[in-house]
Amino acid sequence: MNEGKPSVYCNEGGEFIKIEEILLNIGIHPSGFRKAGGCTHAGAKGEGREKPLKVFISYAKADIAFTNNLKKHLKPLERAGDISTWYDRDMEPGDNWDNEVKRHLDKADIILFLVSPDFLNTDYILDIEIPKALKRHESGDSRVVPIILRPCTWEGRFTLFSTLLALPDKDKTISHFSGQDDAWLNVVQGIRRVIDSLIHPRDGDW
């Protein structure tokens, strides 16, 4: 044991040995761990991690229907213990709105931009959320992922995040898909790749 945390025992091949029994015996559910060459979760900077990755959702109020659909499609990842999501509707009466948004941004491992004309026309998003998120992205503390909901002028010199790869794949927007479930499946598959890259960081550049 080390500082109250369980030791993970492995054989020479890097496989867990009776890990479920070890964790259950000390009162920790095995779903809190992932195989990563004998390591626990690794976050944006590769630190050991036993908790779900924190996902912050930045969106415009006009896009709440899109946002709720995204949360619905992310629910299996939450139930698996891979992530926990937060957006401003998770606040309670009496909370300081500005403080809570900034606090959760500062703790996020993954930050999702739900991009639309309304997103790009919201002053708080442009002035506060995007700069803070990109600062964390550049420092390696978070991963920012734009999700393009509806056609808008977000590429080129018009936004600070135009150099980031966006979802859905193949330069589509969510609204371009004939089936919304197909669109969100594409997005969630992309988010799962991000999660895997944070849990299992690569060695070197390749």
KEKE-3310 file (N, C-alpha, C; in steps of 0.2 Angstrom, whole numbers, plus 5000, padded with zeros to 4 digits):
npx = (5004:5002:5001:4988:4983:4979:4991:4996:4998:5009:5013:5028:5024:5017:5003:4988:4988:4975:4969:4956:4952:4961:4958:4944:4945:4950:4941:4939:4931:4934:4932:4937:4950:4961:4969:4986:4999:5002:4999:4989:4976:4981:4982:4980:4993:4999:4999:4997:4981:4965:4952:4937:4939:4937:4925:4921:4908:4906:4894:4882:4867:4856:4858:4855:4847:4855:4866:4860:4858:4871:4875:4867:4872:4885:4883:4885:4899:4901:4894:4903:4913:4923:4922:4917:4904:4901:4891:4884:4871:4871:4873:4868:4854:4859:4873:4888:4888:4898:4910:4909:4909:4922:4929:4926:4931:4945:4948:4945:4949:4946:4939:4925:4920:4905:4901:4894:4884:4878:4886:4898:4894:4892:4897:4903:4908:4917:4925:4929:4928:4934:4947:4953:4951:4959:4972:4974:4974:4986:4995:4995:4987:4974:4963:4956:4942:4934:4917:4907:4892:4883:4883:4895:4906:4920:4933:4950:4956:4947:4943:4951:4953:4954:4964:4963:4959:4943:4927:4911:4919:4927:4925:4911:4896:4885:4872:4872:4871:4860:4854:4853:4857:4868:4876:4880:4886:4897:4904:4905:4913:4925:4928:4930:4943:4951:4950:4956:4969:4973:4972:4981:4994:5006:5022:5035:5035:5028)
npy = (4994:5012:5027:5025:5020:5007:4994:4989:4973:4965:4953:4947:4949:4960:4959:4960:4953:4944:4956:4961:4954:4959:4973:4972:4967:4977:4986:4994:4997:4987:4994:5006:5006:5005:4995:4998:4995:4991:5002:5015:5025:5038:5055:5071:5076:5064:5060:5048:5041:5038:5041:5046:5054:5072:5080:5095:5104:5116:5127:5136:5144:5143:5131:5120:5109:5101:5099:5092:5080:5076:5073:5063:5053:5051:5045:5031:5030:5037:5029:5018:5023:5030:5044:5059:5071:5089:5103:5120:5119:5110:5117:5123:5131:5147:5145:5153:5159:5163:5160:5146:5141:5144:5137:5124:5123:5125:5112:5103:5089:5086:5097:5102:5110:5116:5120:5133:5145:5153:5149:5156:5169:5172:5182:5178:5166:5168:5177:5172:5158:5151:5157:5153:5139:5136:5140:5130:5119:5121:5121:5108:5103:5100:5094:5101:5099:5103:5102:5103:5109:5116:5123:5136:5151:5146:5142:5145:5162:5166:5161:5157:5143:5137:5129:5117:5099:5094:5087:5081:5068:5070:5083:5086:5093:5092:5094:5090:5077:5064:5056:5059:5051:5044:5054:5058:5046:5046:5057:5053:5041:5048:5055:5045:5040:5051:5050:5037:5040:5049:5040:5030:5036:5039:5033:5044:5051:5044)
npz = (5000:4997:5003:5006:4994:4983:4978:4962:4956:4944:4932:4923:4910:4910:4913:4923:4939:4946:4949:4951:4963:4972:4972:4976:4989:4996:4996:4985:4969:4954:4942:4943:4938:4924:4911:4908:4904:4916:4924:4932:4928:4916:4915:4906:4907:4910:4923:4937:4938:4946:4945:4936:4920:4918:4910:4902:4896:4884:4878:4868:4873:4864:4859:4867:4865:4856:4865:4876:4869:4866:4879:4882:4874:4879:4890:4892:4893:4905:4914:4913:4920:4915:4912:4919:4916:4915:4914:4913:4918:4928:4939:4955:4964:4971:4968:4963:4947:4938:4945:4947:4933:4929:4939:4936:4923:4925:4931:4921:4911:4898:4886:4878:4864:4858:4843:4834:4825:4835:4846:4843:4844:4857:4870:4883:4881:4871:4877:4889:4891:4880:4879:4891:4891:4879:4884:4894:4886:4878:4887:4891:4900:4898:4885:4871:4861:4847:4842:4829:4827:4819:4802:4801:4802:4807:4804:4799:4800:4809:4822:4838:4839:4827:4822:4827:4826:4822:4827:4820:4810:4794:4790:4792:4799:4814:4810:4797:4795:4791:4800:4817:4827:4821:4819:4832:4836:4829:4834:4848:4846:4842:4854:4862:4857:4861:4875:4877:4872:4883:4894:4890:4887:4873:4870:4865:4849:4840)
capx = (5000:5006:4997:4981:4981:4981:4997:4994:5004:5009:5018:5033:5021:5013:4996:4986:4987:4970:4968:4949:4951:4965:4954:4938:4947:4952:4935:4939:4928:4939:4931:4941:4957:4962:4976:4990:5006:5004:4998:4983:4974:4985:4978:4982:5000:5002:4999:4993:4974:4961:4946:4935:4942:4932:4923:4918:4905:4905:4889:4877:4860:4852:4860:4854:4845:4861:4870:4857:4859:4878:4876:4864:4876:4891:4881:4888:4906:4900:4892:4909:4918:4928:4922:4911:4903:4899:4889:4881:4865:4873:4874:4862:4852:4864:4880:4890:4888:4905:4915:4908:4911:4929:4932:4926:4936:4951:4949:4943:4954:4943:4934:4921:4917:4899:4902:4888:4884:4876:4892:4903:4891:4891:4902:4906:4911:4923:4930:4931:4929:4938:4954:4955:4952:4965:4978:4975:4976:4993:5000:4995:4983:4967:4962:4951:4939:4928:4912:4904:4885:4879:4888:4897:4913:4925:4940:4954:4958:4941:4943:4957:4954:4953:4969:4962:4955:4936:4922:4912:4925:4926:4922:4904:4893:4880:4866:4873:4869:4853:4852:4856:4861:4874:4881:4883:4890:4904:4907:4907:4919:4931:4929:4933:4950:4954:4950:4961:4975:4974:4973:4986:4999:5011:5029:5038:5031:5025)
capy = (5000:5018:5033:5023:5018:5000:4993:4984:4968:4962:4948:4950:4951:4966:4958:4961:4946:4944:4963:4962:4952:4963:4979:4971:4965:4983:4990:4998:4993:4987:4998:5012:5006:5003:4992:5003:4993:4990:5008:5017:5030:5044:5061:5075:5076:5058:5058:5042:5043:5033:5044:5047:5060:5077:5083:5101:5106:5123:5128:5142:5142:5141:5124:5116:5102:5097:5098:5086:5074:5074:5070:5056:5048:5050:5042:5024:5031:5039:5023:5014:5026:5033:5051:5063:5077:5095:5109:5125:5117:5106:5121:5123:5138:5150:5145:5159:5156:5164:5156:5139:5139:5144:5132:5117:5124:5124:5106:5099:5085:5087:5102:5101:5116:5114:5126:5135:5153:5155:5149:5161:5175:5173:5185:5175:5160:5171:5181:5169:5151:5149:5158:5149:5132:5135:5140:5124:5115:5123:5119:5100:5101:5098:5093:5104:5096:5107:5098:5107:5108:5119:5127:5143:5153:5144:5140:5150:5167:5169:5159:5155:5136:5134:5124:5110:5094:5094:5082:5075:5067:5072:5090:5087:5096:5087:5095:5088:5070:5063:5053:5062:5046:5043:5060:5058:5040:5048:5061:5049:5037:5052:5057:5039:5040:5056:5046:5032:5043:5051:5035:5027:5040:5036:5035:5047:5055:5039)
capz = (5000:4997:5004:5006:4987:4982:4974:4957:4955:4937:4930:4918:4904:4910:4914:4930:4942:4951:4951:4954:4970:4976:4973:4980:4996:5000:4996:4979:4963:4949:4936:4944:4935:4917:4910:4904:4905:4923:4927:4933:4923:4915:4913:4900:4907:4911:4930:4938:4939:4948:4945:4929:4917:4919:4903:4902:4889:4882:4873:4868:4876:4859:4857:4872:4862:4854:4871:4879:4865:4867:4886:4882:4870:4883:4897:4893:4896:4912:4918:4913:4925:4911:4912:4922:4912:4918:4910:4918:4920:4934:4945:4960:4966:4975:4966:4959:4940:4935:4948:4945:4927:4929:4943:4932:4917:4928:4933:4916:4907:4891:4885:4872:4861:4854:4839:4830:4825:4842:4850:4841:4845:4864:4873:4888:4878:4867:4881:4895:4891:4875:4880:4897:4888:4875:4888:4897:4880:4876:4893:4891:4906:4895:4878:4868:4855:4844:4839:4824:4827:4813:4798:4803:4800:4813:4802:4797:4805:4812:4828:4841:4839:4820:4820:4831:4823:4825:4826:4817:4805:4787:4789:4792:4805:4816:4806:4790:4795:4790:4807:4823:4831:4817:4820:4839:4837:4826:4839:4854:4844:4842:4861:4865:4855:4865:4882:4876:4872:4889:4899:4888:4883:4869:4872:4859:4844:4835)
cpx = (5004:5001:4989:4978:4983:4987:4994:5000:5003:5014:5023:5030:5017:5005:4994:4985:4981:4968:4961:4948:4955:4961:4948:4940:4948:4946:4935:4936:4933:4938:4935:4948:4956:4969:4980:4997:5008:5003:4991:4981:4980:4981:4982:4990:5003:5002:4995:4986:4969:4953:4944:4938:4936:4931:4919:4915:4903:4900:4885:4870:4855:4853:4859:4851:4851:4865:4867:4858:4866:4878:4873:4868:4883:4889:4884:4895:4906:4899:4898:4914:4924:4928:4916:4910:4900:4897:4885:4875:4865:4873:4867:4861:4857:4871:4882:4892:4895:4910:4915:4910:4919:4932:4932:4930:4943:4953:4948:4949:4952:4938:4931:4918:4911:4898:4896:4888:4882:4882:4897:4900:4889:4897:4906:4910:4918:4928:4933:4933:4934:4946:4957:4956:4958:4972:4979:4977:4983:4998:5000:4990:4976:4968:4956:4948:4933:4923:4907:4896:4882:4884:4889:4905:4918:4932:4944:4956:4953:4940:4950:4958:4953:4959:4968:4957:4948:4932:4915:4918:4923:4923:4915:4902:4887:4874:4866:4871:4862:4850:4856:4860:4868:4879:4884:4887:4897:4907:4910:4913:4926:4933:4933:4941:4954:4955:4956:4968:4978:4976:4979:4991:5004:5018:5032:5033:5027:5021)
cpy = (5006:5024:5031:5020:5011:4999:4988:4980:4966:4957:4951:4952:4957:4965:4958:4954:4947:4951:4964:4960:4956:4970:4978:4970:4972:4988:4995:4994:4993:4991:5005:5012:5003:5000:4997:5001:4993:4997:5010:5022:5036:5049:5065:5076:5069:5056:5052:5045:5037:5035:5045:5054:5065:5080:5089:5103:5113:5124:5134:5139:5140:5134:5119:5109:5098:5095:5092:5080:5071:5070:5063:5051:5047:5046:5035:5025:5034:5033:5018:5017:5029:5041:5053:5070:5083:5100:5114:5123:5112:5110:5121:5130:5141:5150:5152:5157:5157:5160:5148:5137:5139:5139:5125:5117:5122:5117:5101:5095:5086:5092:5102:5108:5114:5120:5127:5142:5156:5155:5154:5168:5176:5176:5181:5169:5163:5174:5177:5161:5148:5151:5154:5141:5131:5136:5134:5118:5115:5121:5111:5098:5099:5097:5096:5101:5100:5101:5103:5105:5110:5123:5134:5144:5152:5143:5146:5155:5169:5167:5157:5147:5133:5129:5117:5106:5094:5088:5085:5074:5069:5078:5091:5091:5091:5088:5092:5080:5069:5060:5056:5057:5044:5048:5059:5052:5042:5052:5057:5044:5042:5054:5051:5038:5045:5053:5041:5035:5046:5046:5031:5031:5037:5038:5038:5050:5050:5034)
cpz = (5000:4997:5004:4999:4986:4977:4968:4955:4948:4937:4925:4912:4904:4912:4921:4933:4948:4954:4954:4961:4974:4978:4978:4987:5000:4999:4990:4973:4958:4943:4937:4941:4928:4916:4906:4906:4912:4927:4928:4927:4922:4912:4907:4901:4909:4918:4931:4940:4941:4947:4937:4926:4917:4912:4904:4896:4889:4877:4873:4870:4870:4857:4862:4870:4860:4860:4875:4875:4866:4874:4886:4879:4874:4889:4897:4896:4903:4916:4919:4918:4921:4911:4917:4918:4917:4913:4915:4921:4926:4940:4949:4962:4971:4973:4962:4952:4937:4938:4947:4938:4926:4933:4939:4926:4920:4930:4927:4913:4900:4891:4879:4870:4857:4849:4835:4829:4831:4847:4849:4842:4853:4867:4878:4886:4875:4871:4887:4894:4886:4876:4886:4895:4884:4879:4891:4892:4878:4881:4894:4897:4904:4888:4876:4862:4853:4841:4835:4824:4820:4809:4801:4802:4806:4811:4800:4802:4810:4820:4831:4840:4832:4818:4823:4826:4826:4824:4824:4812:4798:4786:4789:4799:4807:4812:4799:4790:4795:4796:4812:4827:4828:4819:4827:4840:4834:4831:4845:4852:4844:4849:4864:4863:4859:4872:4882:4876:4879:4894:4897:4884:4880:4872:4865:4855:4839:4838)
residu = (MET:ASN:GLU:GLY:LYS:PRO:SER:VAL:TYR:CYS:ASN:GLU:GLY:GLY:GLU:PHE:ILE:LYS:ILE:GLU:GLU:ILE:LEU:LEU:ASN:ILE:GLY:ILE:HIS:PRO:SER:GLY:PHE:ARG:LYS:ALA:GLY:GLY:CYS:THR:HIS:ALA:GLY:ALA:LYS:GLY:GLU:GLY:ARG:GLU:LYS:PRO:LEU:LYS:VAL:PHE:ILE:SER:TYR:ALA:LYS:ALA:ASP:ILE:ALA:PHE:THR:ASN:ASN:LEU:LYS:LYS:HIS:LEU:LYS:PRO:LEU:GLU:ARG:ALA:GLY:ASP:ILE:SER:THR:TRP:TYR:ASP:ARG:ASP:MET:GLU:PRO:GLY:ASP:ASN:TRP:ASP:ASN:GLU:VAL:LYS:ARG:HIS:LEU:ASP:LYS:ALA:ASP:ILE:ILE:LEU:PHE:LEU:VAL:SER:PRO:ASP:PHE:LEU:ASN:THR:ASP:TYR:ILE:LEU:ASP:ILE:GLU:ILE:PRO:LYS:ALA:LEU:LYS:ARG:HIS:GLU:SER:GLY:ASP:SER:ARG:VAL:VAL:PRO:ILE:ILE:LEU:ARG:PRO:CYS:THR:TRP:GLU:GLY:ARG:PHE:THR:LEU:PHE:SER:THR:LEU:LEU:ALA:LEU:PRO:ASP:LYS:ASP:LYS:THR:ILE:SER:HIS:PHE:SER:GLY:GLN:ASP:ASP:ALA:TRP:LEU:ASN:VAL:VAL:GLN:GLY:ILE:ARG:ARG:VAL:ILE:ASP:SER:LEU:ILE:HIS:PRO:ARG:ASP:GLY:ASP:TRP)
# end
